[in-house]
Amino acid sequence: MHLLLNLLFIAGIVIAVLFFFPLSTVVLLGVLALLLYFLPSYIAFKKQHPNSIIIFVVNLLFGFTFIIWIVCLILAIAYQPNVTIIEKHYYHA
C-alpha cells in the first residue's frame, strides 16, 4: 500500500512539474532516454557480470547503433551467475 501511495505521489509531482514548467518535458525525456540507453550496462552491473565494464564501454561508445545496444542487452540478460547449493546432512548415530 505504501508503494502505491509513493508511486501516486511521484506521479503527481511529475505531472505538476510538467504542467507548470513546459521545458521540463525535454529534461524528463532526456533523462528517460539516458536511462533506456544505459539499461544493458545497469543490468550487467546488477547481475555482477564478469564483463560488465566491457559492456558499459561498448554501450557508451556504440550503443547508438541500436544493433550493438541489442547485443549488449542480450549479453547482460543472458548471463546467469553460478550458484553453489550447500546442503547440510544430519547423521544420527
C-alpha positions as CSV (number, residue, x, y, z in Angstrom):
1,M,0.0,0.0,0.0
2,H,2.9,2.4,0.8
3,L,4.5,1.6,-2.5
4,L,1.3,2.5,-4.4
5,L,1.0,5.8,-2.4
6,N,4.6,6.7,-3.1
7,L,4.1,6.0,-6.8
8,L,1.0,8.1,-6.9
9,F,2.8,10.9,-5.1
10,I,5.7,10.8,-7.5
11,A,3.4,10.7,-10.5
12,G,1.5,13.8,-9.1
13,I,4.8,15.7,-8.7
14,V,5.9,14.8,-12.2
15,I,2.6,15.9,-13.7
16,A,2.7,19.2,-11.7
17,V,6.2,19.9,-12.8
18,L,5.4,19.1,-16.5
19,F,2.3,21.4,-16.3
20,F,4.0,24.4,-14.7
21,F,7.4,24.1,-16.4
22,P,7.0,23.1,-20.1
23,L,10.7,23.0,-20.7
24,S,11.0,20.3,-18.0
25,T,9.4,17.9,-20.5
26,V,12.5,18.0,-22.6
27,V,14.6,17.4,-19.5
28,L,12.4,14.5,-18.4
29,L,12.5,12.9,-21.9
30,G,16.3,13.3,-21.9
31,V,16.7,11.6,-18.5
32,L,14.4,8.7,-19.6
33,A,16.4,8.4,-22.9
34,L,19.6,8.1,-20.9
35,L,18.2,5.5,-18.6
36,L,17.0,3.5,-21.5
37,Y,20.3,3.9,-23.3
38,F,22.3,2.6,-20.3
39,L,19.8,-0.2,-19.5
40,P,22.2,-3.0,-20.6
41,S,25.0,-1.6,-18.5
42,Y,22.7,-1.4,-15.5
43,I,21.6,-5.0,-15.9
44,A,25.2,-6.2,-16.3
45,F,26.4,-4.4,-13.2
46,K,23.3,-5.5,-11.2
47,K,23.9,-9.2,-12.2
48,Q,27.7,-8.8,-11.4
49,H,28.6,-9.9,-15.0
50,P,32.3,-10.6,-15.2
51,N,32.5,-8.4,-18.3
52,S,30.3,-5.6,-17.1
53,I,32.9,-2.9,-17.7
54,I,33.3,-4.0,-21.3
55,I,29.6,-4.0,-21.8
56,F,29.4,-0.5,-20.3
57,V,32.2,0.8,-22.6
58,V,30.7,-0.8,-25.7
59,N,27.3,0.5,-24.7
60,L,28.7,4.0,-24.2
61,L,30.6,4.2,-27.4
62,F,28.5,2.2,-29.8
63,G,25.1,1.8,-28.2
64,F,23.6,4.4,-30.5
65,T,23.7,1.9,-33.4
66,F,20.8,0.0,-31.8
67,I,22.2,-3.3,-33.1
68,I,25.1,-3.0,-30.6
69,W,22.6,-1.9,-28.0
70,I,20.6,-5.1,-28.6
71,V,23.8,-7.2,-28.4
72,C,24.8,-5.6,-25.1
73,L,21.3,-6.1,-23.7
74,I,21.3,-9.8,-24.7
75,L,24.7,-10.3,-23.2
76,A,23.6,-8.7,-20.0
77,I,20.4,-10.6,-19.7
78,A,21.7,-14.0,-20.8
79,Y,24.4,-14.1,-18.0
80,Q,23.5,-16.5,-15.2
81,P,25.9,-16.5,-12.3
82,N,27.0,-19.8,-10.9
83,V,25.1,-20.7,-7.8
84,T,26.5,-23.1,-5.3
85,I,24.0,-25.0,-3.2
86,I,25.3,-26.4,0.0
87,E,23.2,-29.0,1.7
88,K,23.5,-29.9,5.3
89,H,23.2,-33.5,6.1
90,Y,22.4,-34.5,9.6
91,Y,23.6,-38.0,10.5
92,H,22.0,-39.6,13.5
93,A,24.3,-42.1,15.3
